Amino acid sequence: MSISLSDWFQSGVLLLDGGWGTQLQLRGLETGAHPDLWNLSQPEKVREVAECYVNAGSDVILTNTFGSTRFPLARHGYENKVEEINRAGVRISLDAARKKADVKVFASIGPSGVVLMMGNVTADDLYAAFLEQAQAIALEQPDGIVVETMSDPAEAVLAVKAAKTTGLPVAACMVFDSGKNKDRTMMGTTPEQAVEQLTIAGADIIGSNCGQGIDGFIPICRRMRAVTDLPIWMKANAGLPEIVDGTTVYRQTPEKFAESAMKLVEAGANFIGGCCGTTPEFVAALNCCRTQKSN
């Protein structure tokens, strides 16, 4: 489906979804298991996650395809199922999105899990893997693709270029969790440098996800807005995780998350959602952001 991005976000802030991994775990996904394999073995449970975000008010939901390039799939013996797993993941989210008018689906492409600078894989190999995934995704005609949770800008650029071959709108998001002020990627890339590199690669939307709590996203968003007119996509964690009796716990409440999200709107964000630790309740709380910008 073709989207006019400028028309789409002009009316106000658009709400993204929240975390997927923890929602799947609540439905029985075991620690260490590959979530994307559930697209084939437990599609009804994956659909439940997508539907809960649609019901919470998300304007955009993602797909359960974050780790569906051949590299992470190979670690579980499923490298020959790239097309099948990706197509199933997109179909599941598209089916959930149909339950409410105007909900869009952006298919998720995450990191490969291999590091270019280690020399174990070439740039051509990595591009080919992202291209294989992007082309499989495109067969099901989602509304866009999001390249997310990227720490290495070189890898992100390859993924964006591969995604752009589909003709779909592409969002590109980096993780800023390093440096004294947690305003650099693991590779030392600043928000300004990320914007420049991802824009040259062809990204239609620029942003950040994961890595830290929402308060740290506000200055990052402000810095991105200062150097780009492109739409900005922000998906923060629900604070920093704590381990309590062997379980990962996030302390931030949906209400506090939404309060900080209002500042993201002021900083120039067009798309706001949540990443690790966020739930449908967080998305529901974010409806205040939509109202603020519409006014």
N, C-alpha and C positions, 0 to 999 in steps of 0.2 A: 504494500500500500504506500502510495506516495504521500509524503507529509510536507507541507510548507512550514518549515520551522519557525519563521518569523510570525506567521499567523497563529501558530499553535501556542506560543508562550506569551504573546502580547497581552492577553486578557488577564494574566496574573501568574502567580506561582503554581507550578505543577507538582503534585505529590508523587514521589517514587514509593517503592515498597520498603520493607525492612529486611532483617536478616532471614536467611533461608536455612542455614546449617542447623541452628538451634531448633528451629521449627520441625525439621525433619527428625532430629534426635528425639524430640518430644513424641514423635510418632513411631519411634522404635529403631531409628538408624543407629547402628552400633559405632562406638568410637573406633576410628581407623578404617571404617568402611568407606567406599567411594560413593558419595551422595548421588552422582549422576547415573549410576547403574540402576537406581530406583526408577528412572524413566521407563525402563523395560520391565523390571520385576515388581514394582509397587507404584504404578502410575496413578492409582486413585489417591494415594497418600501425598504424592507430589502435587496433584491437582488441589487437594485440600489446602495446601500452603498457598498456592496461587490464589485460590478463591477467598481465603481469609484476608488477603491484602486488598483484593477487589472490594470486598464487603467493608473494609476499614476506610475506604475512600481513596485508594491509590489511583492516580491518573495513568501511571506507568508501572507495569510489573515486569520483572525479569524472568528468566528461564533457568531451569536447573541444568545448565550446561557449562558452568564456570570452569570445570576441570575436564573438558571433553575434547582437548587436542589429543593427538596420539601419544604424546609423551606420558602424561599422567595415567591415561587409560592403559598403557603398556605395563605399568607397574601392577595392574590387576588382571592382566591377560586379555584386555579388551581392545587392543589397538586396531583390530580389524572391524570394530563396531562403531567407528567414528560417525559415519553417516547415520546409522540407525539410532544411536543414542541422541545425537543432536536434533534430528528431525522429530523424534518422539518428545524431547524436551520442549521444543517450540510449539508443537501441536497441543501439548497439555496446557501451556500458558495461554495460547490463543483460545482454547476452549473455555478456560476460566474467564478470560477477558470479555467474552461474548455475553456474559451474564449482566453486564452493565454497559450502557452506551458510552462510547468515546474513550474507553480504556485502551491504552496502547501496550504493545509488547515489544520490549527491547531484549534481544537475545544476548546472553552473557558469554564473553570470552575472557578467561582469566589467564594468569601466567602459566607458562609451560612447565615450570619446575626445573628447568635446566638453565644454566648460566652461560651466556655467550663468552664471557671473559675467561672462563675455565678451559675453553678450547675443546670441550667434549661434543659440541654441536656447532655447525656453521650457521651463518646468517641465512644462507639459502635453505638449509634444513628447517630452520625455525619458521621462515616465511612460508615454506611449503606446508608445514603443519597448520599454521593459522589459516592459510588459504583453503586447505581441505575442510577445516571446521566451518569457516565462513560460507563456503559454497554449499555445504550440507544444510546449514541454517537457512540460507536464502531460498532453498527449495520449498520451504514451508511458508515463505512470504510473511515474516514478522514485520513490524513497523520500523524497526531499527536494530542496531547492534551496539552494545556497550562493551568496550575493552576496559576492563577494570582491575583494580588491585595491583597495578604495575609499579615496580620499584626501579627497574632498569629502563631508562628512556629508549635505549636502542631496541629492546624487545617490544616496548609499547609502539614504537614507530612501525616496526615490521607488522605487528598485529593490526594497526590502523590501516596500513596500506593494503593488507590482505582483505580486510573488511570492506574497504572502499570499492573493491572490484565488484561487489554485489550490486552497487547502485543504491544501497540503503543508507539512510542517515547514520552516522557513527559518532557516538560519544566516547571520549577517552579520558580515563581517570587514573591518576597516580596516587601512591601512598606516601604521605609526608609524615614520617615518624622518627626522623633522625636529626642530629645536630642539637646544639644547645637549646634552641627554641622550638625544636621539632617542626622545622619549616623546610626540611630537605628530605629527599628520598634517601634510601639506603646507599645509593650511588652518589649522593651529594648534590643532586639536581634541585634547584630552587623552583618555586612556583612560576617565576617569570621565564626561566629557561624551559620548563615543561610546556608552558603555553606556546612558546615560539616553536619548539620542535614538533609538538603535536599538531599545531596549525599548519606547518609546512607539510606534514604527512597527510593532511587532508581532513582532520577531524572537524565535524560540524558542531560539536558540543565539547567543552573542555571542563574538567573537574577533578575531584578528589574523592576517595572513599577509603574507609578503614583506617587503621593505624593509630588513632587516638580519639578522645572524646570530642564532642561538638564544639566546646569553647575554643579548642585549638584550630578549628576550621574557619573561624571568623576572620582572623588576619590573613589566612591563606586565600580565602575567597576575595577579600578586599584587594590583595595584591594581584590576583588574577584579573579581577575586573579593571584594574588600573591599566592593564596592558592588552586587553582584548574586548571586542564588541560581541564575541560569540556568546551564546547561552552558556551558563555555568551550572554544573551538576554537582551536588554535594550530598554525600552519604556518610555520616559520621557514626562511630561506635557509641554505645550507651555507656560512656565513661570507660575507665580502665578496668579490666577484669581482675577479680580476686579468686583465689582457690580456697574454697571452704569445704572441708571434709571430702576432698578429692573432686569437688564439683566446681566448675567455673561459674562465678556469680558476677553480675553487673548491678551496681548499686543505683545508678541514675534512674529517676522515675520518668514516665512519659511527660508529665507536666513540666519538669525542669528542662527536659530535652526540648520541648516546644518553646519554652521561654527563650532559650539560647538560639533556637531556629529563627525566631523573629529578627534577631541581630544578623543572621545570615541573609535574610531578605534585604535588610538595610544595606548589607555589604555588596549586594548585587546578584545573589543567587536566583536562578530561574527554576531549577529543579531541586527539591529537597526531600530526602528520605533518610533511612537508617541502614546501618550495616550491622556488625557483630553485636549481639545482645539486644537489638531492638525487635519489637514484636508488633502485631497488628494494633495494639493499644497505643504504641508510639505514633503510628501513622494516623490513627484517629485524632490524636492530640495535635498533630501538625495542621489540621484544618484551619486553625487560627492564622497560620501563615498565608494561606490562600485568601482569606478574608482581608488581611492587612493590605496585600498588594492590589487586590481588586478595587479597594477603596482609594 
